[in-house]
Each structure stands twice: as structure tokens, then as C-alpha cells.
Amino acid sequence: MSLSDQLGFRFAPPERRVWTVRALVAAIRTHVEREYTDAWVEGEISNFRAPDSGHLYFTLKDGNAQIRVVMFRSSARFLRFRPADGMQVIIRGRVTIYEERGELQISAEYVEPKGAGGLQVAFEQLKAKLEAEGLFAAERKKPIPPLPGRIGIVTSPKAAALQDILNILHRRHRTASVVIYPAQVQGEAAALEVASGVRYFNKVRSVEVTIIGRGGGSVEDLAAFNDEGLARTIAASEIPVISAVGHETDFTIADFVADLRAPTPSAAAELVIRSRVEIENQTGSLHERLLRAMERRLLEARHALIELSQHGAFARMMDLIRRHQQRLDDLTYRLERNERQALELLRRKLETISAAVLHYDLRRVLAGIRQELESGTAAVVSAIRNQLLLKKIRLERAGTALNALSPLAILERGYALVFDSHGNLVKDAQQVQVGDEILARLTSGEIRALVKDKSKPEAY
């Protein structure tokens, strides 16, 4: 007899509860999630996977223990670095159970490398990636215009760095125009807004150079300028870009891909445009160099002209001209002498006649003398006229012959004296070759030319 029978009453057997697998897993999941809603876990990454869905999957190991981790796309897109197998990390998330396999896992919301900030790791990874693609190469960087008329600035309108840039630009060159594209320079939307500013200036083509930047700050404050999308936008810009982010010791990805990196925003203003004093000094220097160059060229031309004037061909030509001039002077002198002799002879005849008249009755002899005188005078005048006419014809013929023989007269008719590069007079096309330099002396001036073609004269 059982104890319950001896005591006079009976115990009912306990009611058995049967769980379904799904219900049990769900109950445990609820309990676990309630207890570990915000857990920080440290370990080593293994079996890392990043499918096209954007979610991240990996196992977190520590010695012989391990736990699966999933990081959904909504959280993974904020990562500043890319996890990899073997990386020691600290994750923050909610402990849960994956019901399909009944496995314990962590739904991570935040991951950071152990021993180094996530932003620094992201910086180094992106830097290595873009450098391997050649985006930092010096040969792809565009030159900055030395004196741009319009300058674009992408920054926050409230930033103190903007006022520094504007003050320096106004002081160095007041005629420069500035176009400001307002953009956040800190926060999640900063990278997109700065990239939009760069694309805007490339679209409207309203500026010659673009400055992007902000003042100093922490690594987190400058994180927007380490964005891959912004870096590629800067690299693709057809307008030169100057990066002026942070202080002199701060380096961002934007600094490496930009066409020029300025250590500070103020330095960017100094670099983008030269001061008027520098321009005036350079202009003065160029003016002095131009004057010296002109003086040197004139001196060289004078020496060349002197050497050319001493050439044998010109000396022979001038000698011929002088001989003809002497011949002309001789003919002129002889003509004048003959005229003087004729006049002297006439004067003597008149004196003889006058003396004879004194011995005769004037009225009787005057008629004969007058007739003789008129006849003689007419004859003399006719002879002199004929002689002068002959002399004139001879002189004109001599002058015509002299002009015909003068090289200058030949040049006046459109001809030219052609000399080769050695100063020899060219009389035959075979004296020069194609490509030789020749000198053509005209009536007024000279022409230097290159022989492009030559041919023999056609037979007539």
C-alpha cells in the first residue's frame, strides 16, 4: 500500500508540458535577447562573408569558443573599414538565436578594430585601394591656373575657414570673382554635399579652379573627406581641385586625389592666386628680358648686315656702279667744255666784227654786217642747238645704258639677287638643293626662304 493510501488521500501526477522546437527556440531567444540586449564582445574574425545583399557574416573566435555574428546592411553601410579574417575586433550588438538552425548568434550594430580606430583602418584601406588604381599619380593631376578670374569654393558658409579664404583673396587680387557652393563639411551627409559641389562646378563651367575644405578638427570631424565616393568625384573633375582640409598635419583621402593639397584653407587662398606685387615683379622681369633680347637680336642683325655688305659680290656691284658714275661725270664735263668753247668762239667773232665796224661807215656796212651777223648767229645757234641736241641724245643714251647696266635698275623691275647660305650669287638652280636656305635681295629689304622645289627651265 502506497503512502497516499495509508494516509487516506491520493496525489495527482504532475502535468507534462511538451514544447515544439520552434516554440522552445523562440522562448529561449526571447529570454536571451531580454538579458543581452547591449553586449560588447571581443574576438578574432574568421569565415568572413560579404554577399551582394550588403549583409556581413562572420564567426567571432576566442580560444576554443566561437559565436556567429551577423551585421545587416542597415548597420554595415556605416562601417569606415572593411573587416577581414584574422582581424581582432570589438563588436557591440544584441545576442539572439537564429531559429532556422537553433544557433546562438550576435546581431552586431557596431564593429571597431581592436588596438586601432575604425576610421584609421578605413583610411589606410581606402588609401591603398585608390593608390593601386593610380588616382594619386602625379601625371594625372591637372595644373592650377596661375591667375584664375573665377574661383569656386565648396564649404560651409558659416565656417571660419571661408572668411580666411575670402580675406586673403581680396587682399591679393581684388578682381578675382568667387562662387560659393554651400555644403556641410561634417556629418553623414557632408561627403555627398561636397561631391555635389564639385560636380556642379564641372557641369556649369562657371569657375577655373575649385577649392574644397574646412578648418581643423578631430579624425571623426574630418571623416567626410575620407569618403570613397568623394575621392572618385574629385579625381574625375575636369576642373582643377585644391584640397584644403584641417591643419597642416591633417591628411585626408581628398588631399591625395586632389590636383593640389594646401596645408590649410588660408594656404589654399595663397596658392590659388598670385598677388599683384608678384605679377608686377614678374612683368618687370619679363620686360627687362625682352629688352635685352631685342638689343641682342639687333646687334646680331647689325653684324650680319656688316658681313653681308663686305661680301665680294656687293663689292663688285658697287665698283661697277662707281665706274658708270665716273663715266657719266666725264661725259657731262666734256659736254660743258664743248659748250664753253663754242660760246668763246662766237664771242671772238663778235669782237672781230665790232672792231671792223669801227673802220667803216656804219650805215653802209651795218646792213651787211647785220645780215652777216644774223646769218652767222642763226648758223651758230643752229649749230649749237644741233650740237646740244646731239650731246643730249648721247647723254640720254649713256644714262639709259648706265641705268640698264645698274643692278639696282634690274631690281626695280621686280628682279632679285639670290644668294645661297654661303653668300654666293645663285645663277643656276643646280647650285642649291631642296631644303637649303637662300637670301633674296630686293629693291627694298631682303627675304630669307627655304628651297621647296626646283626645276630646269623649259625650252622655248
Protein Blocks (a to p, Z undefined) as FASTA:
>chain_A
ZZklmnopacdddddddddfklmmmmmmmmmmmmmmbccdddddehiacdfkopacdddd
ehjbccdddddfklmmmpcbdcdehiacdddddddddfklopacdddfbdcdehiafklm
mmmmmmmmmmmnopmpmklpccddfbdfbdcddddfkbmklmmmmmmmmmmomkbccddd
dddfedjklmmmmmmmmmmmmmnopafbdcdddddddfklmmmmmcfklmmmmmmpmbdc
dddehjfklccfklmmpmbdcfbfklmmmmmpccfklmmmmmmmmmmmmmmmmmmmmmmm
mmmmmmmmmpmklmmmmmmmmmmmmmmmmmmmmmmmmmmmmmmmmmmmmmmmmmmmmmpc
fklmmmmmmmmmmmmmmmmmmmmmmmmmmmmmmmmmmmmmmmmmpmklmmmnopacdddf
kopacfbfklpcehiacddddfbocdddddfbdcddddZZ
